[in-house]
Amino acid sequence: MALTAVLTLAWGCSSSHDDEKDVPASSGNTTFQAFNKIPEWEVDQRADQQRPQWTPPDPSRYENKMIVMLRLQDELVPFSTDDDLVAVMEGDECHALSTRSGNDDKVFFVINVHGNSTVDANDYRLCYYSGGLKQLFELQTPENTFLNERNLGIDSDFSPTLTDGSTKYPVKTTVTVHPGLIDNLAIDTEYDLVGVFVNGECRGVGYPSQSFTVFSYASGEQAELRYFSWMEQGIYTSNSKLTLTGEPQTIIFEF
């Protein structure tokens, strides 16, 4: 999720304790640490995956073709390199292969997707390899996205959320955190942040009362919730753990 102005999404994960001023104080439900700026909580999507050796399709083998203009997700653009690849796959068979084009602000892939009418569109996967992050992202294509006798992304942007298909973090949990109501805490919905951490590693960042994605290596990981209050100039860390299961969760952050 893009957090404009607040997060640059450089995919590094900064500690929440860089500008500590006071000794942490505990309320029973949380531990409070003074912090005088918006924390730079970011998910690190960098990996060490090798560039895939996909073989381009032979157009003579297929009945149909459609053209897809894919605009790369904004969060991934800073890490785009000449090693980037986009493919449309059915199992191990490549139905489209494309390298990048565009400028520094926007990156596009012009994809010629080849296929036969006997193939169910649901069997296709949209695959993106980031040269800068050295990670593969895979999304199952929605029904009737490909080979439906129309072009895609030509008249209006087609920019799928590829980070939802992270192969580094195969389990994604949608989390919504509502701040508990207490008299002495002012909630600022524009600048307050919620962060989810596993063993000190940032796995997800969002705004209070808005859903966001939390990434994990496996189901069942135990995570720590942190709440940054702009008005209180500090970070509250919950003493209760969050279990990441892949199922949507709504949580009341009790201060």
Order of alpha helices (4+ residues) and beta strands (2+ residues): beta-beta-beta-beta-beta-beta-beta-beta-beta-beta-beta-beta-beta-beta-beta-beta
